[in-house]
Amino acid sequence: MQEREEFIVDGFQFSSIKDVETAKNELDKIRLLESRMDYDNPIQVCMIYDKAIQNRVFKTPIGYTYLHSLQKYLQEHPVEGKEIRSIPLFMNYTNAMREAASPARQRIKPQAPKKEPAEVRLRKSIIVNAALIIAVVVMFIITLASENPNILNYENAIVNKYSAWEQQLTEREKIVREKEKAFELSE
């Protein structure tokens, strides 16, 4: 990796501009904390150290280096009743490094898929197409044999339904007329 001046912050070389900006922000935070830090008061140093860890203020090696210096200070100036927390790292460095620079990964290449002969592919294609044609034919047979109206027989189903109603109405009218005649005769 070629050293580029814009990727170096406080002696650390970063791989992206975003990481550089994060590191510069952390450097500004450290300078601000240092200007206000009272090293004669280990309780204050312990509170700032704990808050920085709890709030995950630092994410780059620059911030972790600063936390480590605070940790060393607290080890030299222990606060009574306070345990010095370890600095949690939220990255898995060994896997990331192993994946990036593994010589075995460079040597191992996936095997090219085996090509089937054209005759085998043609037979498979014919079998699949025949199965699809049979499925379509069976669906048409089921649709035609079905009693429920569908797109193929909806017109006949509706005509049959209305003709049945018309026949029932005609029969009822006939019965009503016969009863009217019988009623008129009886009067």
C-alpha positions in Angstrom: 0.0 0.0 0.0 1.5 3.3 -1.0 1.7 5.9 1.7 -0.4 8.9 0.9 0.1 12.0 3.1 -3.6 12.7 3.4 -4.3 9.3 4.9 -1.9 9.8 7.8 -3.1 11.2 11.1 -0.9 11.4 14.2 1.4 8.7 12.9 -1.3 6.3 11.9 -2.0 5.5 8.3 -5.7 5.0 7.4 -7.2 3.4 4.3 -10.1 5.8 3.6 -10.9 9.4 3.9 -13.9 8.6 6.2 -11.5 6.9 8.6 -9.2 9.9 8.4 -12.0 12.3 9.2 -13.1 10.1 12.2 -9.5 10.0 13.5 -9.1 13.8 13.1 -12.4 14.3 15.1 -11.1 12.0 17.8 -7.8 13.9 17.9 -9.8 17.2 18.4 -11.8 15.5 21.2 -8.6 14.3 22.9 -7.1 17.8 22.7 -10.2 19.3 24.3 -10.2 16.7 27.0 -6.5 17.2 27.7 -7.0 21.0 28.0 -9.7 20.5 30.7 -8.3 17.4 32.4 -7.1 17.7 36.0 -4.6 14.9 36.5 -4.3 15.9 40.2 -7.9 14.5 40.6 -7.9 10.7 39.7 -11.6 10.5 40.4 -12.3 12.9 37.5 -9.9 11.0 35.3 -11.7 7.7 36.2 -15.1 9.3 35.4 -14.0 10.5 32.0 -12.4 7.2 31.2 -15.5 5.2 32.2 -17.8 7.6 30.2 -15.6 7.4 27.1 -15.8 3.6 27.2 -19.5 3.5 28.0 -20.4 5.9 25.2 -18.0 4.4 22.7 -16.5 7.8 22.1 -13.3 6.5 20.4 -13.3 4.2 17.4 -9.8 4.6 15.9 -6.3 3.6 17.1 -5.8 7.2 18.1 -8.7 7.1 20.5 -7.7 3.7 21.8 -4.2 4.9 22.4 -5.5 7.8 24.5 -7.8 5.5 26.5 -4.8 3.2 27.1 -2.8 6.2 28.5 -5.7 7.1 30.8 -5.8 3.4 31.9 -2.1 3.4 32.7 -2.6 6.6 34.7 -5.4 5.0 36.7 -3.2 2.0 37.3 -0.5 4.2 38.7 -3.1 6.4 40.7 -5.8 3.9 41.7 -9.2 5.3 42.8 -10.5 3.6 46.0 -13.5 1.4 45.4 -13.3 1.7 41.6 -12.2 -1.1 39.3 -10.4 0.0 36.1 -12.4 -1.3 33.2 -10.6 -2.9 30.3 -10.9 -1.2 26.9 -13.4 -3.1 24.7 -12.5 -3.4 21.0 -15.4 -3.8 18.7 -13.6 -5.4 15.8 -12.3 -8.9 15.1 -8.8 -8.2 13.8 -7.5 -11.7 13.1 -10.4 -12.8 10.8 -10.2 -9.5 8.9 -6.5 -9.8 8.4 -6.7 -13.5 7.5 -9.4 -12.9 4.9 -7.4 -10.0 3.3 -4.0 -11.5 3.0 -4.4 -15.3 3.0 -2.0 -16.9 0.5 -4.2 -20.0 0.6 -7.1 -18.0 -0.8 -5.0 -16.8 -3.7 -4.0 -20.3 -4.6 -7.4 -22.0 -4.3 -9.6 -21.3 -7.2 -13.1 -22.7 -7.6 -13.6 -25.5 -10.0 -15.4 -24.6 -13.2 -18.8 -26.2 -13.5 -19.0 -29.3 -15.6 -20.8 -28.8 -18.9 -23.3 -31.5 -19.9 -23.2 -32.8 -23.5 -25.7 -31.2 -25.8 -27.7 -34.5 -26.2 -28.4 -34.7 -22.4 -29.5 -31.0 -22.3 -31.8 -31.6 -25.3 -33.4 -34.7 -23.7 -33.9 -32.8 -20.4 -35.5 -29.9 -22.3 -37.8 -32.1 -24.2 -38.9 -33.9 -21.1 -39.6 -30.6 -19.3 -41.5 -29.2 -22.2 -43.6 -32.3 -22.6 -44.5 -32.2 -18.9 -45.5 -28.6 -19.2 -47.7 -29.3 -22.2 -49.4 -32.2 -20.4 -50.0 -29.9 -17.4 -51.7 -27.3 -19.6 -53.9 -29.9 -21.3 -55.0 -31.3 -17.9 -55.8 -27.8 -16.7 -58.0 -27.1 -19.8 -59.8 -30.5 -19.3 -60.5 -29.6 -15.6 -61.7 -26.2 -16.6 -64.1 -27.4 -19.3 -65.5 -30.2 -17.0 -66.0 -27.9 -14.1 -69.5 -26.8 -13.2 -68.4 -23.5 -11.9 -68.4 -20.6 -14.4 -65.0 -19.7 -15.7 -63.5 -17.8 -18.5 -64.2 -20.6 -21.0 -67.8 -21.3 -20.1 -69.1 -18.2 -18.3 -71.4 -17.2 -21.2 -73.1 -20.6 -21.3 -73.4 -20.7 -17.5 -75.1 -17.3 -17.4 -77.4 -18.1 -20.3 -78.4 -21.4 -18.6 -79.0 -19.7 -15.3 -81.2 -17.0 -16.8 -83.1 -19.5 -18.9 -83.8 -21.6 -15.8 -85.2 -18.5 -14.1 -87.3 -17.6 -17.1 -88.7 -21.1 -17.2 -89.5 -21.0 -13.4 -91.2 -17.6 -13.9 -93.2 -18.9 -16.8 -94.4 -21.9 -14.8 -95.4 -19.6 -11.9 -97.2 -17.2 -14.2 -99.1 -20.2 -15.6 -100.1 -21.4 -12.1 -101.2 -17.8 -11.1 -103.3 -17.4 -14.3 -105.0 -20.8 -13.7 -105.8 -19.8 -10.1 -107.1 -16.5 -11.3 -109.4 -18.2 -13.8 -110.6 -20.7 -11.1 -111.2 -17.8 -8.8 -113.2 -15.9 -11.4 -115.3 -18.9 -12.2 -116.1 -19.5 -8.6 -117.5 -16.0 -8.1 
